[in-house]
Amino acid sequence: KRLLNDRGVDFRDCLEKRDLVERLESTKALAPSPKQQLSQEENRLINTFQRVSPAVSFITSSVRAKQRFSLQETEVPTGNGSGMLWDDKGHIVTNYHVVASSPNAPQQQFKVKLAGMAEAQTATIVGVEPEKDLAVLKISSRNLPKPIDVGTSADLQVGQSVLAIGNPFGLDNTLTTGVVSATGRDVEGIGGRPIKGCIQTDAAINPGNSGGPLLDSSGRLIGVNVAIVTGGPSSRGNVGIGFAIPVDTVRRVVNQIIRYGKVVRPTMGINVVDDRLVQQIGRQLRREFEGVLIAEVVPNSPSAGKLQPTTMSGDGTINLGDLITHVDGEPIKQVEDLLSEIEKKNGGDTIKLTVLRNGFRKEFVEIRLVRRDDLRRSSSSMTNSRYTQPQLFGTRR
């Protein structure tokens, strides 16, 4: 019977020992074990999940609230999501909307549980970046698993396999698979600006997956799951369209939050004309403008003496300033394009601008970026009375 069991042969209909012997003699080859029956691709997927899943976290948030007719407080759950262990110092990366709270809401408490932990650990917020929907938490660095391997999103190909691990609807350590459906998608962020370059995937992503990793077939992080398209207002589930923040953006933002407690943005030291007003000016001048029009150059900034602002004469005539059309060869068609290109850089980096001067002449200008905080400090001695901003322009730094 043991030999027949090893061969995976059913012998329940054998009544005599002779029947068992005949059945054994008729089955020569050993039946494969369940592990051997799996395909090479299935074994690879299992091994990848077993290797990576310990670094995926289950994040819960709660508030302390007083019980009715009692002075005692109780812990009230307010939400949950996913995250991942970024390094061996206990930093956990997740979405900002996983840890965000309403302005007047009580202060939230966060707990993080990694695979193998007996109990969830209390976590503190290191820093957040609402415009990229990213946040960094921190837990104790004792007895942590191996942090997640960070890949790159620059060379992703449509059709390549991806894996998503998270806690959809509170179901921890859930694995789903799919492919890269598209790249370069713009997803509206919780901070009001689009998150550019997002990855679209058909791997099932549901509420609770937010903040969890999107992985390539080798288990390297290529994105942070952030949003899905649902079937309508009454539907919360996945319909095969999910999005992840590209890991190249995640790495830049997270490293700055860990180092500074916030994102340190570089600047050229200019204000620009709102896109809508650029089009209005174009119609007034019977010209078509495609780029970002400079409204003001901040004194003592990197752009001072290199770029020219748009001004208005006393008789209402508009004197066009420089129109930025490219940054390091990348086309700039609107303000968001310029902001996104600058945010990829660091303070001290030099960029090459292509500008149209006076609306006609193409020129190339090199600008050395500085950190906004540094520019603000260097300009702190200047008073607002020294600048008059034309009301025509809706500007933004």
Secondary structure, DSSP 8 states (H G I E B T S, - for coil): -HHHHHTT---TT--SHHHHHHHHHH--S----HHHHS-HHHHHHHHHHHHHGGGEEEEEEEEEEE-TTSS-EEEEEEEEEEEEE-STT-EEEE-HHHH---TTS---EEEEEETT-SS-EEEEEEEEEGGGTEEEEE---TT------B--STT--TT-EEEEEE-GGG--SEEEEEEEEEEEEEEE-TTSSEEEEEEEE-S---TT-TT-EEEETTS-EEEEEEEE--SSTT--S--S-EEEEEHHHHHHHHHHHHHHSS---EE-SEEEE-HHHHHHHHHHHT----SEEEEEE-TTSTTTTTS---EE-TTS-EE---EEEEETTEE--SHHHHHHHHHTS-TT-EEEEEEEETTTEEEEEEEE-EEHHHHHHHTTTS-GGG----TT--EE-
